[in-house]
């Protein structure tokens, strides 16, 4: 059986002026063309060829001896070379660029961008790319809680947080509570593993370990107060949602930072506000 999107070893069953036809055997009904420009000199009937199968610009099944940057079901980081009315086009190492349909994009891409994609077959049996790679990522990473890893953002959810492919292959998530700064699809970040779930997926954080992060958060709060005339219009007893909305910190992180500044004598807490000391 000829399998699109994969490499196969096929035999030469017919020679024509514009190339050779390949099949699994002399009696196989399914045949695929290997264009003349890719046929090695001296090729004879019954010779075997290791080829990759895809569809050309006319939507015909075609064979190539070239090696694409990813096979069916695999992941790779590919560069956007162009955009069109139905999607973007990616360089995947073959003459015909790979289509990334708009519906398979988790964020708008532009020429020159690099994006992590998987290769799949659409309803018309054409090879396409998708940025929705959650189900393609592995859950057998070697990482443990506390490790520092590198990950690429591939999707952002208002409900769950920021989905990350660690090492471009392992499944990870930055929960909403674990990140203060704005993030974007395509960003590559250094992250801390905050936990490993039973199914092997990684919980990640943009934040340092508590002692280090507490110093950073304290400095951040002090800077915020300076920008707001030397005070914050709420205390560490405020609702968690207010603290997250105003400061981008969890309530616990906020309380730790406030406690640090109090200990350093840099602030004082009044009835409904925190004031920076001169």
C-alpha positions as CSV (number, residue, x, y, z in Angstrom):
1,X,0.0,0.0,0.0
2,X,1.3,3.4,-0.9
3,X,1.5,5.6,2.2
4,X,1.5,9.4,1.7
5,X,3.6,11.3,4.2
6,X,6.1,8.5,4.8
7,X,9.2,7.1,3.3
8,X,8.9,3.7,1.5
9,X,11.2,1.4,-0.4
10,X,9.5,0.8,-3.8
11,X,10.5,-1.0,-7.0
12,X,10.8,0.5,-10.5
13,X,8.0,-1.1,-12.5
14,X,7.9,1.1,-15.6
15,X,10.2,3.5,-17.4
16,X,8.8,6.5,-19.3
17,X,10.3,9.7,-20.9
18,X,9.3,11.8,-17.9
19,X,10.5,9.5,-15.1
20,X,9.9,6.1,-13.7
21,X,6.8,4.5,-12.0
22,X,7.3,2.9,-8.6
23,X,5.2,0.3,-6.8
24,X,5.5,-2.3,-4.1
25,X,5.9,-5.1,-6.6
26,X,5.5,-5.8,-10.3
27,X,1.9,-6.8,-9.9
28,X,0.9,-4.0,-7.6
29,X,-2.0,-1.9,-9.0
30,X,-1.0,1.3,-7.1
31,X,1.9,3.2,-8.8
32,X,3.6,6.5,-8.2
33,X,5.8,8.6,-10.4
34,X,9.3,9.6,-9.6
35,X,10.1,12.6,-11.9
36,X,12.9,12.3,-14.4
37,X,15.1,14.9,-12.6
38,X,15.2,12.6,-9.6
39,X,15.9,9.3,-11.3
40,X,19.6,8.2,-10.9
41,X,21.4,7.6,-14.2
42,X,21.4,3.9,-15.1
43,X,18.2,3.1,-13.3
44,X,16.7,-0.2,-14.5
45,X,13.4,-2.1,-14.0
46,X,13.1,-3.8,-10.6
47,X,15.7,-1.4,-9.0
48,X,14.6,-0.3,-5.5
49,X,14.2,3.3,-4.5
50,X,13.8,4.8,-1.0
51,X,11.3,7.6,-1.5
52,X,8.9,9.9,0.3
53,X,5.3,10.3,-1.0
54,X,3.4,13.5,-1.1
55,X,1.1,15.4,-3.5
56,X,2.4,17.9,-6.1
57,X,1.0,21.3,-7.0
58,X,-1.5,19.6,-9.3
59,X,-2.7,17.4,-6.3
60,X,-1.2,14.3,-7.8
61,X,0.6,11.7,-5.7
62,X,4.3,12.0,-6.4
63,X,7.5,10.4,-5.1
64,X,10.7,12.2,-4.2
65,X,14.1,11.0,-3.1
66,X,14.6,14.2,-1.1
67,X,14.1,14.2,2.6
68,X,11.4,16.5,4.1
69,X,11.9,18.1,7.5
70,X,9.1,16.1,9.0
71,X,7.0,12.9,8.3
72,X,3.3,12.2,9.0
73,X,2.6,12.5,12.7
74,X,5.9,14.1,13.5
75,X,6.8,17.6,14.9
76,X,9.2,20.1,13.5
77,X,9.9,23.8,13.7
78,X,9.4,25.3,10.2
79,X,9.8,28.8,8.8
80,X,6.9,30.6,7.2
81,X,7.9,31.6,3.6
82,X,4.6,33.2,2.5
83,X,0.9,33.7,3.4
84,X,-2.2,33.5,1.2
85,X,-6.0,33.6,1.2
86,X,-6.4,30.2,2.9
87,X,-3.3,30.0,5.1
88,X,0.4,30.2,5.3
89,X,3.1,28.3,3.5
90,X,6.0,26.6,5.2
91,X,9.5,25.5,4.0
92,X,9.7,21.8,4.8
93,X,12.5,20.9,2.4
94,X,10.5,19.9,-0.7
95,X,9.8,21.9,-3.9
96,X,6.1,22.4,-3.0
97,X,5.8,24.4,0.3
98,X,3.6,22.9,3.1
99,X,0.2,24.5,3.7
100,X,-0.7,25.7,7.2
101,X,-4.4,26.4,7.0
102,X,-5.8,29.4,8.9
103,X,-8.0,27.0,11.0
104,X,-4.9,25.2,12.1
105,X,-3.1,28.3,13.3
106,X,-3.1,29.1,17.1
107,X,-1.9,32.6,16.3
108,X,-1.5,34.6,13.1
109,X,1.9,34.0,11.5
110,X,3.9,36.1,9.1
111,X,6.7,35.4,6.6
112,X,10.0,34.8,8.5
113,X,8.2,33.4,11.6
114,X,9.2,30.0,13.0
115,X,6.4,27.8,14.3
116,X,6.2,24.3,15.8
117,X,3.9,22.2,13.7
118,X,2.8,18.6,13.2
119,X,2.1,17.0,9.8
120,X,-1.3,15.5,9.2
121,X,-3.6,14.4,6.4
122,X,-6.7,16.6,5.8
123,X,-10.1,15.3,4.6
124,X,-8.9,15.4,1.0
125,X,-5.9,13.3,1.8
126,X,-3.5,16.2,1.4
127,X,-0.6,16.8,3.7
128,X,-1.0,19.9,5.8
129,X,0.6,21.4,8.9
130,X,-1.1,22.2,12.2
131,X,0.0,24.4,15.1
132,X,-2.4,22.5,17.4
133,X,0.2,20.1,18.5
134,X,-1.1,19.1,22.0
135,X,-1.9,15.5,21.1
136,X,1.4,15.1,19.3
137,X,3.6,15.9,22.3
138,X,5.3,13.3,24.4
139,X,4.8,12.8,28.1
140,X,8.0,10.9,28.9
141,X,10.3,13.8,29.6
142,X,13.4,13.2,31.8
143,X,12.7,16.4,33.8
144,X,11.9,16.7,37.5
145,X,10.4,19.4,39.8
146,X,12.9,22.3,40.1
147,X,14.7,21.6,36.8
148,X,15.2,24.5,34.4
149,X,14.0,23.8,30.8
150,X,13.5,25.6,27.5
151,X,10.1,25.6,25.9
152,X,8.3,27.1,22.9
153,X,4.8,28.5,23.4
154,X,2.4,27.0,20.9
155,X,-1.0,28.0,22.2
156,X,-2.5,30.3,24.8
157,X,-5.8,29.5,26.6
158,X,-7.8,32.0,28.6
159,X,-9.1,29.2,30.8
160,X,-6.0,27.0,31.3
161,X,-2.9,29.1,30.7
162,X,0.0,28.9,28.2
163,X,0.7,25.6,26.5
164,X,4.4,25.0,25.9
165,X,6.4,22.3,24.0
166,X,9.5,21.7,26.1
167,X,12.5,20.9,23.9
168,X,9.9,21.1,21.1
169,X,8.6,17.7,22.0
170,X,7.4,17.4,25.6
171,X,4.0,18.5,26.9
172,X,4.0,21.4,29.3
173,X,1.7,24.1,30.7
174,X,2.2,27.4,32.4
175,X,-0.9,27.8,34.5
176,X,-2.4,31.4,34.5
177,X,-1.3,32.0,38.0
178,X,2.4,31.3,37.2
179,X,3.1,34.1,34.8
180,X,2.9,37.8,35.2
181,X,4.3,39.1,31.9
182,X,2.5,39.1,28.5
183,X,3.4,36.0,26.5
184,X,3.0,35.2,22.8
185,X,2.8,32.1,20.6
186,X,6.2,31.3,19.2
187,X,8.2,32.6,22.2
188,X,11.0,30.4,23.4
189,X,11.5,30.7,27.2
190,X,13.6,29.5,30.0
191,X,11.2,28.0,32.5
192,X,11.2,26.2,35.9
193,X,9.4,22.9,36.3
194,X,7.0,23.5,39.1
195,X,5.6,20.0,39.0
196,X,5.2,16.7,37.1
197,X,1.7,15.3,36.8
198,X,0.9,11.7,37.1
199,X,0.4,11.4,33.3
200,X,3.9,12.9,32.7
201,X,2.8,16.4,31.6
202,X,4.9,19.2,33.0
203,X,3.7,22.2,35.0
204,X,5.9,25.1,34.3
205,X,6.6,28.6,35.7
206,X,8.2,31.7,34.5
207,X,9.0,32.5,38.1
208,X,12.1,31.7,40.0
209,X,12.3,29.7,43.3
210,X,10.5,31.5,46.1
211,X,13.6,33.2,47.8
212,X,14.9,34.6,44.5
213,X,11.4,35.4,43.2
214,X,10.4,37.2,46.4
215,X,13.2,39.7,45.9
216,X,12.2,40.3,42.3
217,X,8.5,40.7,43.3
218,X,9.4,43.1,46.1
219,X,11.4,45.3,43.7
220,X,8.6,45.1,41.2
221,X,6.0,46.3,43.8
222,X,8.3,49.1,44.9
223,X,8.6,50.2,41.3
224,X,4.8,50.1,40.8
225,X,4.3,52.3,43.9
226,X,6.8,54.8,42.6
227,X,4.9,55.0,39.3
228,X,1.6,55.5,41.2
229,X,2.7,58.4,43.4
230,X,4.2,56.3,46.2
231,X,1.3,54.0,47.2
232,X,-1.0,51.2,46.3
233,X,-4.7,51.6,46.9
234,X,-5.1,48.2,48.6
235,X,-3.3,46.0,51.1
236,X,-2.4,42.3,51.3
237,X,-5.9,41.6,52.6
238,X,-7.4,42.5,49.2
239,X,-9.2,39.9,47.1
240,X,-6.9,37.6,45.1
241,X,-8.6,38.7,41.8
242,X,-7.8,42.4,42.5
243,X,-4.2,41.6,43.2
244,X,-3.8,39.5,40.1
245,X,-5.5,42.1,37.9
246,X,-3.5,45.1,39.3
247,X,-0.1,43.4,39.9
248,X,-0.1,40.2,38.0
249,X,0.9,38.3,41.2
250,X,-0.8,35.6,43.1
251,X,-2.0,36.6,46.6
252,X,0.6,34.5,48.2
253,X,3.4,36.0,46.1
254,X,2.0,39.5,46.8
255,X,2.0,38.9,50.6
256,X,5.6,37.5,50.5
257,X,6.8,40.6,48.6
258,X,4.9,43.0,51.0
259,X,6.4,41.2,54.0
260,X,9.9,41.5,52.5
261,X,9.4,45.3,52.0
262,X,8.0,45.7,55.5
263,X,11.0,43.9,56.9
264,X,13.3,46.1,54.9
265,X,11.5,49.2,56.3
266,X,10.6,50.4,52.8
267,X,6.8,50.5,53.2
268,X,4.1,50.9,55.8
269,X,0.6,49.5,55.7
270,X,-2.3,51.8,56.4
271,X,-6.0,51.0,56.7
272,X,-6.7,50.6,53.0
273,X,-3.4,51.2,51.3
274,X,0.3,50.5,51.2
275,X,2.6,53.6,51.3
276,X,6.2,53.8,50.3
277,X,8.5,55.3,52.9
278,X,10.8,58.2,51.9
